[in-house]
Amino acid sequence: MCLGIPARVVEAAAGHDDLAQVDMAGTPRLVNVGLLDSPPVPGDWILVHLGFALSAMTEQEAHEALAELDLMAEERTGRTEEAMP
């Protein structure tokens, strides 16, 4: 099973056209964006799998996907995020 995680582009990585700094659920990550049709700009949302951006997505799609991931985590643990230590 593959799992793609939505991430918001923060900035292009200096010195490398295929890399971008993203915010992935509050954690900064460096992601390869070379597979995308066009380079993303800050504020764009992308779907990331194993460090590679697979596709661009709208903000609404990103929020819907993140909500589904939260729901899956709650179902798996039987707890809400607020109840987790």
Backbone hydrogen bonds in HBPLUS format (Angstrom, degrees):
<---DONOR---> <-ACCEPTOR-->    atom                        ^
c    i                          cat <-CA-CA->   ^        H-A-AA   ^      H-
h    n   atom  resd res      DA  || num        DHA   H-A  angle D-A-AA Bond
n    s   type  num  typ     dist DA aas  dist angle  dist       angle   num
A0005-ILE N   A0048-VAL O   2.78 MM  43  5.14 160.9  1.82 146.2 148.6     1
A0048-VAL N   A0005-ILE O   2.92 MM  43  5.14 168.4  1.93 132.5 136.4     2
A0007-ALA N   A0046-ILE O   2.89 MM  39  5.47 148.6  1.99 157.3 165.0     3
A0046-ILE N   A0007-ALA O   2.90 MM  39  5.47 159.7  1.94 157.8 164.6     4
A0008-ARG N   A0023-ASP O   3.05 MM  15  5.19 160.0  2.09 144.3 142.5     5
A0023-ASP N   A0008-ARG O   2.76 MM  15  5.19 157.0  1.81 148.7 156.3     6
A0009-VAL N   A0044-ASP O   2.79 MM  35  5.42 167.7  1.81 164.7 168.8     7
A0043-GLY N   A0009-VAL O   2.83 MM  34  5.35 167.2  1.85 143.9 145.0     8
A0010-VAL N   A0021-GLN O   2.75 MM  11  5.46 166.9  1.77 150.2 151.8     9
A0011-GLU N   A0021-GLN O   3.25 MM  10  5.25 158.6  2.30 135.2 139.2    10
A0021-GLN N   A0011-GLU O   2.71 MM  10  5.25 158.9  1.75 166.7 172.6    11
A0013-ALA N   A0019-LEU O   3.00 MM   6  5.30 172.9  2.01 128.1 126.7    12
A0016-HIS N   A0013-ALA O   3.40 MM   3  5.87 167.0  2.42 130.6 129.0    13
A0019-LEU N   A0016-HIS O   3.32 MM   3  5.77 170.4  2.33 117.3 118.8    14
A0033-VAL N   A0018-ASP O   2.63 MM  15  5.14 154.3  1.70 139.3 147.9    15
A0020-ALA N   A0031-VAL O   2.90 MM  11  5.41 148.5  2.00 149.9 160.2    16
A0031-VAL N   A0020-ALA O   2.89 MM  11  5.41 170.0  1.90 157.3 159.8    17
A0022-VAL N   A0029-ARG O   2.80 MM   7  5.31 164.4  1.82 158.0 163.2    18
A0029-ARG N   A0022-VAL O   2.97 MM   7  5.31 154.3  2.04 143.8 148.9    19
A0024-MET N   A0027-THR O   2.87 MM   3  5.08 175.5  1.87 142.8 143.1    20
A0027-THR N   A0024-MET O   3.07 MM   3  5.08 159.6  2.12 105.0 111.3    21
A0032-ASN N   A0051-GLY O   2.89 MM  19  6.17 170.0  1.90 164.1 160.9    22
A0053-ALA N   A0032-ASN O   2.86 MM  21  6.10 168.2  1.87 164.8 164.5    23
A0036-LEU N   A0033-VAL O   3.18 MM   3  5.79 164.0  2.21 118.9 123.7    24
A0044-ASP N   A0041-VAL O   2.96 MM   3  5.73 164.9  1.98 150.6 153.5    25
A0057-MET N   A0045-TRP O   2.98 MM  12  5.40 156.6  2.04 139.2 135.1    26
A0047-LEU N   A0055-SER O   2.84 MM   8  5.42 159.1  1.88 159.0 163.0    27
A0054-LEU N   A0047-LEU O   2.74 MM   7  5.66 163.2  1.77 170.2 176.3    28
A0049-HIS N   A0052-PHE O   2.91 MM   3  5.39 162.6  1.94 150.5 152.7    29
A0052-PHE N   A0049-HIS O   3.03 MM   3  5.39 162.4  2.06 116.0 121.7    30
A0062-ALA N   A0058-THR O   2.97 MM   4  6.23 157.3  2.02 149.3 155.8    31
A0063-HIS N   A0059-GLU O   2.95 MM   4  6.21 162.3  1.98 152.7 156.5    32
A0064-GLU N   A0060-GLN O   2.95 MM   4  6.15 157.8  2.00 150.9 157.2    33
A0065-ALA N   A0061-GLU O   2.93 MM   4  6.11 158.7  1.98 147.8 153.5    34
A0066-LEU N   A0062-ALA O   2.89 MM   4  6.12 158.5  1.94 150.8 157.0    35
A0067-ALA N   A0063-HIS O   2.96 MM   4  6.10 151.8  2.04 142.5 149.9    36
A0068-GLU N   A0064-GLU O   3.04 MM   4  6.31 152.8  2.11 144.6 151.7    37
A0069-LEU N   A0065-ALA O   2.95 MM   4  6.26 154.9  2.02 148.3 155.2    38
A0070-ASP N   A0066-LEU O   2.95 MM   4  6.20 153.6  2.02 146.0 152.9    39
A0071-LEU N   A0067-ALA O   2.96 MM   4  6.22 156.8  2.02 146.0 152.2    40
A0072-MET N   A0068-GLU O   2.91 MM   4  6.18 157.9  1.96 150.0 155.8    41
A0073-ALA N   A0069-LEU O   3.00 MM   4  6.22 154.8  2.06 145.2 151.8    42
A0074-GLU N   A0070-ASP O   2.94 MM   4  6.22 156.0  1.99 150.2 156.8    43
A0075-GLU N   A0071-LEU O   2.93 MM   4  6.16 162.1  1.96 153.2 157.9    44
A0076-ARG N   A0072-MET O   2.94 MM   4  6.07 150.6  2.03 143.7 152.1    45
A0077-THR N   A0073-ALA O   3.00 MM   4  6.15 159.7  2.04 149.0 153.6    46
A0078-GLY N   A0074-GLU O   2.62 MM   4  5.34 138.3  1.79 142.9 154.8    47
A0083-ALA N   A0080-THR O   3.02 MM   3  5.35 134.9  2.23 106.0 118.1    48
A0084-MET N   A0081-GLU O   3.19 MM   3  5.33 150.4  2.28 102.5 111.2    49
